Amino acid sequence: MTTETIDSVSTAEFENAVRQYISWAAAWDGALPADVFFGIWADLQQEKKPLQLQARVVQGQLQFMTPTEGTIKVVDNAIYLEDGRELVIHLEPAP
């Protein structure tokens, strides 16, 4: 099975697809059927899984590791959140 990309579509096919989309969008009233809405909502909710981090102490310093497929970024003891904030965790010696 091959997937057609924009590079493999002729100019005429591309222009026709754009015209069809514009025509469809102009006629659409913005309503979304409830089953479609709730189906998409359920899919989005399933994607909200806990983020898994592993940590270890290396020469007295906390070091995080993330799965390679994850979207979270870490460097040593700093966690970089998607909204741009940085969470830094410092270890304190036990009393």
N, CA, C and O atoms as a GROMACS GRO file, in nm:
protein
  380
    1MET      N    1   0.084  -0.118   0.000
    1MET     CA    2   0.000   0.000   0.000
    1MET      C    3   0.088   0.124   0.000
    1MET      O    4   0.180   0.134   0.081
    2THR      N    5   0.061   0.216  -0.089
    2THR     CA    6   0.139   0.339  -0.095
    2THR      C    7   0.054   0.455  -0.048
    2THR      O    8  -0.068   0.456  -0.065
    3THR      N    9   0.119   0.551   0.010
    3THR     CA   10   0.052   0.671   0.057
    3THR      C   11   0.087   0.784  -0.037
    3THR      O   12   0.204   0.812  -0.062
    4GLU      N   13  -0.016   0.850  -0.088
    4GLU     CA   14   0.006   0.960  -0.179
    4GLU      C   15   0.040   1.085  -0.099
    4GLU      O   16  -0.027   1.118  -0.001
    5THR      N   17   0.145   1.154  -0.141
    5THR     CA   18   0.185   1.278  -0.075
    5THR      C   19   0.158   1.395  -0.168
    5THR      O   20   0.126   1.376  -0.286
    6ILE      N   21   0.170   1.515  -0.115
    6ILE     CA   22   0.146   1.634  -0.196
    6ILE      C   23   0.245   1.644  -0.311
    6ILE      O   24   0.214   1.702  -0.415
    7ASP      N   25   0.363   1.587  -0.292
    7ASP     CA   26   0.463   1.589  -0.399
    7ASP      C   27   0.425   1.500  -0.517
    7ASP      O   28   0.470   1.524  -0.629
    8SER      N   29   0.343   1.397  -0.493
    8SER     CA   30   0.308   1.305  -0.600
    8SER      C   31   0.174   1.337  -0.667
    8SER      O   32   0.134   1.270  -0.762
    9VAL      N   33   0.104   1.439  -0.617
    9VAL     CA   34  -0.026   1.478  -0.673
    9VAL      C   35  -0.004   1.582  -0.782
    9VAL      O   36   0.078   1.674  -0.766
   10SER      N   37  -0.076   1.569  -0.891
   10SER     CA   38  -0.062   1.667  -0.998
   10SER      C   39  -0.122   1.801  -0.955
   10SER      O   40  -0.203   1.807  -0.862
   11THR      N   41  -0.081   1.905  -1.022
   11THR     CA   42  -0.131   2.039  -0.991
   11THR      C   43  -0.283   2.044  -1.006
   11THR      O   44  -0.351   2.103  -0.923
   12ALA      N   45  -0.335   1.982  -1.111
   12ALA     CA   46  -0.480   1.982  -1.134
   12ALA      C   47  -0.553   1.910  -1.021
   12ALA      O   48  -0.657   1.958  -0.975
   13GLU      N   49  -0.501   1.794  -0.976
   13GLU     CA   50  -0.564   1.721  -0.866
   13GLU      C   51  -0.560   1.803  -0.737
   13GLU      O   52  -0.658   1.806  -0.662
   14PHE      N   53  -0.448   1.869  -0.713
   14PHE     CA   54  -0.436   1.950  -0.592
   14PHE      C   55  -0.535   2.066  -0.595
   14PHE      O   56  -0.605   2.090  -0.497
   15GLU      N   57  -0.540   2.137  -0.706
   15GLU     CA   58  -0.633   2.250  -0.718
   15GLU      C   59  -0.778   2.204  -0.704
   15GLU      O   60  -0.859   2.274  -0.643
   16ASN      N   61  -0.811   2.088  -0.760
   16ASN     CA   62  -0.946   2.034  -0.747
   16ASN      C   63  -0.977   2.001  -0.601
   16ASN      O   64  -1.087   2.030  -0.554
   17ALA      N   65  -0.882   1.942  -0.530
   17ALA     CA   66  -0.903   1.910  -0.388
   17ALA      C   67  -0.924   2.038  -0.308
   17ALA      O   68  -1.009   2.041  -0.219
   18VAL      N   69  -0.848   2.143  -0.337
   18VAL     CA   70  -0.864   2.270  -0.266
   18VAL      C   71  -1.001   2.329  -0.294
   18VAL      O   72  -1.068   2.377  -0.202
   19ARG      N   73  -1.045   2.327  -0.420
   19ARG     CA   74  -1.178   2.379  -0.455
   19ARG      C   75  -1.288   2.302  -0.382
   19ARG      O   76  -1.382   2.362  -0.331
   20GLN      N   77  -1.276   2.169  -0.377
   20GLN     CA   78  -1.376   2.088  -0.307
   20GLN      C   79  -1.378   2.121  -0.158
   20GLN      O   80  -1.485   2.128  -0.098
   21TYR      N   81  -1.262   2.140  -0.100
   21TYR     CA   82  -1.257   2.172   0.042
   21TYR      C   83  -1.320   2.308   0.069
   21TYR      O   84  -1.398   2.323   0.163
   22ILE      N   85  -1.289   2.406  -0.013
   22ILE     CA   86  -1.346   2.540   0.004
   22ILE      C   87  -1.498   2.535  -0.010
   22ILE      O   88  -1.570   2.598   0.067
   23SER      N   89  -1.545   2.459  -0.107
   23SER     CA   90  -1.690   2.445  -0.128
   23SER      C   91  -1.755   2.379  -0.007
   23SER      O   92  -1.860   2.424   0.040
   24TRP      N   93  -1.693   2.273   0.043
   24TRP     CA   94  -1.746   2.203   0.161
   24TRP      C   95  -1.746   2.296   0.283
   24TRP      O   96  -1.845   2.302   0.356
   25ALA      N   97  -1.636   2.368   0.305
   25ALA     CA   98  -1.623   2.455   0.422
   25ALA      C   99  -1.723   2.570   0.416
   25ALA      O  100  -1.775   2.612   0.519
   26ALA      N  101  -1.750   2.622   0.296
   26ALA     CA  102  -1.844   2.733   0.282
   26ALA      C  103  -1.986   2.689   0.316
   26ALA      O  104  -2.065   2.768   0.367
   27ALA      N  105  -2.018   2.563   0.289
   27ALA     CA  106  -2.153   2.514   0.314
   27ALA      C  107  -2.170   2.460   0.457
   27ALA      O  108  -2.283   2.442   0.502
   28TRP      N  109  -2.061   2.434   0.528
   28TRP     CA  110  -2.069   2.375   0.662
   28TRP      C  111  -2.117   2.478   0.763
   28TRP      O  112  -2.066   2.590   0.768
   29ASP      N  113  -2.214   2.441   0.844
   29ASP     CA  114  -2.270   2.533   0.943
   29ASP      C  115  -2.196   2.527   1.077
   29ASP      O  116  -2.233   2.598   1.171
   30GLY      N  117  -2.095   2.444   1.086
   30GLY     CA  118  -2.016   2.434   1.209
   30GLY      C  119  -2.067   2.330   1.306
   30GLY      O  120  -2.004   2.305   1.409
   31ALA      N  121  -2.180   2.269   1.276
   31ALA     CA  122  -2.236   2.168   1.367
   31ALA      C  123  -2.152   2.041   1.360
   31ALA      O  124  -2.105   2.001   1.254
   32LEU      N  125  -2.135   1.980   1.474
   32LEU     CA  126  -2.061   1.855   1.483
   32LEU      C  127  -2.153   1.753   1.548
   32LEU      O  128  -2.199   1.775   1.660
   33PRO      N  129  -2.179   1.642   1.481
   33PRO     CA  130  -2.267   1.541   1.540
   33PRO      C  131  -2.214   1.495   1.676
   33PRO      O  132  -2.093   1.483   1.696
   34ALA      N  133  -2.306   1.470   1.768
   34ALA     CA  134  -2.268   1.433   1.905
   34ALA      C  135  -2.179   1.309   1.907
   34ALA      O  136  -2.083   1.305   1.984
   35ASP      N  137  -2.209   1.209   1.824
   35ASP     CA  138  -2.127   1.087   1.827
   35ASP      C  139  -1.984   1.114   1.783
   35ASP      O  140  -1.890   1.053   1.834
   36VAL      N  141  -1.967   1.206   1.689
   36VAL     CA  142  -1.832   1.242   1.645
   36VAL      C  143  -1.760   1.318   1.757
   36VAL      O  144  -1.645   1.287   1.790
   37PHE      N  145  -1.828   1.416   1.816
   37PHE     CA  146  -1.769   1.494   1.924
   37PHE      C  147  -1.725   1.405   2.039
   37PHE      O  148  -1.611   1.413   2.084
   38PHE      N  149  -1.815   1.320   2.087
   38PHE     CA  150  -1.782   1.236   2.202
   38PHE      C  151  -1.680   1.128   2.167
   38PHE      O  152  -1.603   1.086   2.253
   39GLY      N  153  -1.679   1.084   2.043
   39GLY     CA  154  -1.577   0.989   1.999
   39GLY      C  155  -1.439   1.052   2.002
   39GLY      O  156  -1.343   0.991   2.048
   40ILE      N  157  -1.430   1.174   1.952
   40ILE     CA  158  -1.301   1.246   1.955
   40ILE      C  159  -1.261   1.274   2.098
   40ILE      O  160  -1.144   1.258   2.135
   41TRP      N  161  -1.357   1.317   2.180
   41TRP     CA  162  -1.328   1.345   2.321
   41TRP      C  163  -1.275   1.220   2.391
   41TRP      O  164  -1.179   1.229   2.468
   42ALA      N  165  -1.334   1.107   2.366
   42ALA     CA  166  -1.288   0.982   2.428
   42ALA      C  167  -1.146   0.949   2.383
   42ALA      O  168  -1.064   0.906   2.464
   43ASP      N  169  -1.117   0.970   2.256
   43ASP     CA  170  -0.981   0.946   2.205
   43ASP      C  171  -0.880   1.036   2.275
   43ASP      O  172  -0.772   0.992   2.312
   44LEU      N  173  -0.916   1.162   2.292
   44LEU     CA  174  -0.826   1.256   2.358
   44LEU      C  175  -0.804   1.219   2.504
   44LEU      O  176  -0.693   1.232   2.555
   45GLN      N  177  -0.908   1.174   2.571
   45GLN     CA  178  -0.896   1.137   2.711
   45GLN      C  179  -0.807   1.014   2.728
   45GLN      O  180  -0.734   1.004   2.827
   46GLN      N  181  -0.812   0.923   2.634
   46GLN     CA  182  -0.729   0.804   2.643
   46GLN      C  183  -0.581   0.840   2.632
   46GLN      O  184  -0.496   0.770   2.687
   47GLU      N  185  -0.551   0.948   2.560
   47GLU     CA  186  -0.411   0.987   2.541
   47GLU      C  187  -0.351   1.048   2.667
   47GLU      O  188  -0.228   1.058   2.677
   48LYS      N  189  -0.433   1.089   2.762
   48LYS     CA  190  -0.381   1.149   2.884
   48LYS      C  191  -0.338   1.039   2.980
   48LYS      O  192  -0.414   0.996   3.067
   49LYS      N  193  -0.217   0.996   2.963
   49LYS     CA  194  -0.162   0.892   3.048
   49LYS      C  195  -0.058   0.956   3.140
   49LYS      O  196   0.000   1.058   3.105
   50PRO      N  197  -0.034   0.897   3.254
   50PRO     CA  198   0.072   0.951   3.341
   50PRO      C  199   0.206   0.946   3.269
   50PRO      O  200   0.236   0.853   3.195
   51LEU      N  201   0.286   1.047   3.293
   51LEU     CA  202   0.421   1.049   3.239
   51LEU      C  203   0.510   0.965   3.329
   51LEU      O  204   0.508   0.981   3.451
   52GLN      N  205   0.586   0.878   3.270
   52GLN     CA  206   0.672   0.790   3.347
   52GLN      C  207   0.815   0.842   3.342
   52GLN      O  208   0.871   0.861   3.234
   53LEU      N  209   0.874   0.865   3.457
   53LEU     CA  210   1.015   0.904   3.466
   53LEU      C  211   1.086   0.803   3.554
   53LEU      O  212   1.028   0.749   3.649
   54GLN      N  213   1.209   0.779   3.524
   54GLN     CA  214   1.294   0.700   3.612
   54GLN      C  215   1.400   0.794   3.663
   54GLN      O  216   1.442   0.887   3.593
   55ALA      N  217   1.445   0.771   3.785
   55ALA     CA  218   1.547   0.856   3.844
   55ALA      C  219   1.652   0.770   3.911
   55ALA      O  220   1.624   0.659   3.956
   56ARG      N  221   1.771   0.823   3.917
   56ARG     CA  222   1.878   0.758   3.990
   56ARG      C  223   1.968   0.866   4.050
   56ARG      O  224   1.968   0.980   4.005
   57VAL      N  225   2.040   0.830   4.149
   57VAL     CA  226   2.134   0.922   4.212
   57VAL      C  227   2.273   0.887   4.161
   57VAL      O  228   2.319   0.774   4.176
   58VAL      N  229   2.339   0.985   4.102
   58VAL     CA  230   2.473   0.968   4.048
   58VAL      C  231   2.563   1.070   4.118
   58VAL      O  232   2.545   1.191   4.101
   59GLN      N  233   2.657   1.022   4.193
   59GLN     CA  234   2.749   1.107   4.270
   59GLN      C  235   2.674   1.212   4.351
   59GLN      O  236   2.711   1.330   4.352
   60GLY      N  237   2.568   1.168   4.417
   60GLY     CA  238   2.491   1.256   4.504
   60GLY      C  239   2.395   1.349   4.432
   60GLY      O  240   2.332   1.433   4.497
   61GLN      N  241   2.382   1.338   4.301
   61GLN     CA  242   2.293   1.424   4.223
   61GLN      C  243   2.182   1.339   4.160
   61GLN      O  244   2.205   1.227   4.115
   62LEU      N  245   2.061   1.396   4.159
   62LEU     CA  246   1.946   1.329   4.100
   62LEU      C  247   1.955   1.339   3.948
   62LEU      O  248   1.984   1.445   3.893
   63GLN      N  249   1.929   1.228   3.881
   63GLN     CA  250   1.934   1.225   3.736
   63GLN      C  251   1.810   1.151   3.685
   63GLN      O  252   1.786   1.036   3.722
   64PHE      N  253   1.731   1.220   3.601
   64PHE     CA  254   1.609   1.160   3.545
   64PHE      C  255   1.638   1.100   3.410
   64PHE      O  256   1.725   1.146   3.336
   65MET      N  257   1.563   0.994   3.378
   65MET     CA  258   1.565   0.935   3.244
   65MET      C  259   1.422   0.924   3.197
   65MET      O  260   1.332   0.893   3.275
   66THR      N  261   1.399   0.949   3.069
   66THR     CA  262   1.265   0.937   3.012
   66THR      C  263   1.266   0.832   2.903
   66THR      O  264   1.371   0.802   2.845
   67PRO      N  265   1.148   0.776   2.875
   67PRO     CA  266   1.140   0.684   2.761
   67PRO      C  267   1.170   0.760   2.632
   67PRO      O  268   1.140   0.879   2.621
   68THR      N  269   1.229   0.693   2.536
   68THR     CA  270   1.266   0.759   2.411
   68THR      C  271   1.146   0.810   2.333
   68THR      O  272   1.156   0.907   2.259
   69GLU      N  273   1.029   0.744   2.348
   69GLU     CA  274   0.910   0.786   2.273
   69GLU      C  275   0.832   0.896   2.344
   69GLU      O  276   0.731   0.942   2.290
   70GLY      N  277   0.874   0.939   2.460
   70GLY     CA  278   0.801   1.040   2.536
   70GLY      C  279   0.821   1.181   2.482
   70GLY      O  280   0.914   1.208   2.406
   71THR      N  281   0.731   1.270   2.523
   71THR     CA  282   0.740   1.409   2.478
   71THR      C  283   0.803   1.499   2.583
   71THR      O  284   0.832   1.616   2.555
   72ILE      N  285   0.826   1.447   2.702
   72ILE     CA  286   0.884   1.527   2.807
   72ILE      C  287   1.037   1.528   2.793
   72ILE      O  288   1.097   1.428   2.752
   73LYS      N  289   1.098   1.641   2.828
   73LYS     CA  290   1.243   1.652   2.817
   73LYS      C  291   1.301   1.670   2.956
   73LYS      O  292   1.247   1.744   3.038
   74VAL      N  293   1.411   1.602   2.981
   74VAL     CA  294   1.479   1.615   3.109
   74VAL      C  295   1.629   1.629   3.085
   74VAL      O  296   1.683   1.577   2.988
   75VAL      N  297   1.693   1.700   3.175
   75VAL     CA  298   1.839   1.708   3.177
   75VAL      C  299   1.879   1.700   3.323
   75VAL      O  300   1.848   1.788   3.403
   76ASP      N  301   1.948   1.592   3.358
   76ASP     CA  302   1.990   1.568   3.495
   76ASP      C  303   1.871   1.577   3.590
   76ASP      O  304   1.784   1.490   3.589
   77ASN      N  305   1.866   1.684   3.673
   77ASN     CA  306   1.758   1.696   3.772
   77ASN      C  307   1.653   1.800   3.730
   77ASN      O  308   1.573   1.843   3.813
   78ALA      N  309   1.652   1.840   3.604
   78ALA     CA  310   1.555   1.938   3.554
   78ALA      C  311   1.458   1.871   3.459
   78ALA      O  312   1.496   1.793   3.371
   79ILE      N  313   1.329   1.903   3.478
   79ILE     CA  314   1.223   1.853   3.391
   79ILE      C  315   1.165   1.972   3.317
   79ILE      O  316   1.122   2.069   3.380
   80TYR      N  317   1.164   1.967   3.185
   80TYR     CA  318   1.112   2.077   3.104
   80TYR      C  319   0.969   2.045   3.063
   80TYR      O  320   0.945   1.950   2.989
   81LEU      N  321   0.875   2.126   3.111
   81LEU     CA  322   0.734   2.103   3.086
   81LEU      C  323   0.693   2.159   2.951
   81LEU      O  324   0.760   2.248   2.897
   82GLU      N  325   0.583   2.108   2.896
   82GLU     CA  326   0.537   2.150   2.764
   82GLU      C  327   0.502   2.298   2.756
   82GLU      O  328   0.510   2.359   2.649
   83ASP      N  329   0.462   2.358   2.870
   83ASP     CA  330   0.424   2.499   2.868
   83ASP      C  331   0.545   2.592   2.884
   83ASP      O  332   0.528   2.713   2.897
   84GLY      N  333   0.667   2.537   2.882
   84GLY     CA  334   0.787   2.618   2.886
   84GLY      C  335   0.850   2.629   3.024
   84GLY      O  336   0.963   2.676   3.037
   85ARG      N  337   0.777   2.587   3.128
   85ARG     CA  338   0.834   2.594   3.262
   85ARG      C  339   0.937   2.483   3.282
   85ARG      O  340   0.935   2.379   3.216
   86GLU      N  341   1.027   2.509   3.377
   86GLU     CA  342   1.130   2.413   3.412
   86GLU      C  343   1.112   2.374   3.558
   86GLU      O  344   1.105   2.461   3.646
   87LEU      N  345   1.105   2.247   3.585
   87LEU     CA  346   1.092   2.195   3.721
   87LEU      C  347   1.227   2.136   3.759
   87LEU      O  348   1.273   2.040   3.697
   88VAL      N  349   1.290   2.194   3.861
   88VAL     CA  350   1.422   2.147   3.906
   88VAL      C  351   1.406   2.087   4.046
   88VAL      O  352   1.351   2.150   4.136
   89ILE      N  353   1.455   1.966   4.062
   89ILE     CA  354   1.443   1.896   4.190
   89ILE      C  355   1.584   1.880   4.249
   89ILE      O  356   1.675   1.828   4.184
   90HIS      N  357   1.599   1.927   4.373
   90HIS     CA  358   1.726   1.916   4.443
   90HIS      C  359   1.710   1.816   4.557
   90HIS      O  360   1.610   1.817   4.628
   91LEU      N  361   1.808   1.731   4.573
   91LEU     CA  362   1.810   1.635   4.684
   91LEU      C  363   1.873   1.701   4.806
   91LEU      O  364   1.971   1.774   4.794
   92GLU      N  365   1.818   1.673   4.920
   92GLU     CA  366   1.876   1.718   5.045
   92GLU      C  367   1.930   1.597   5.117
   92GLU      O  368   1.871   1.489   5.110
   93PRO      N  369   2.039   1.613   5.186
   93PRO     CA  370   2.092   1.498   5.262
   93PRO      C  371   1.994   1.459   5.373
   93PRO      O  372   1.926   1.544   5.430
   94ALA      N  373   1.990   1.332   5.402
   94ALA     CA  374   1.903   1.283   5.510
   94ALA      C  375   1.954   1.336   5.643
   94ALA      O  376   2.075   1.348   5.663
   95PRO      N  377   1.861   1.368   5.734
   95PRO     CA  378   1.905   1.420   5.865
   95PRO      C  379   1.978   1.318   5.949
   95PRO      O  380   2.019   1.348   6.060
   0.00000   0.00000   0.00000
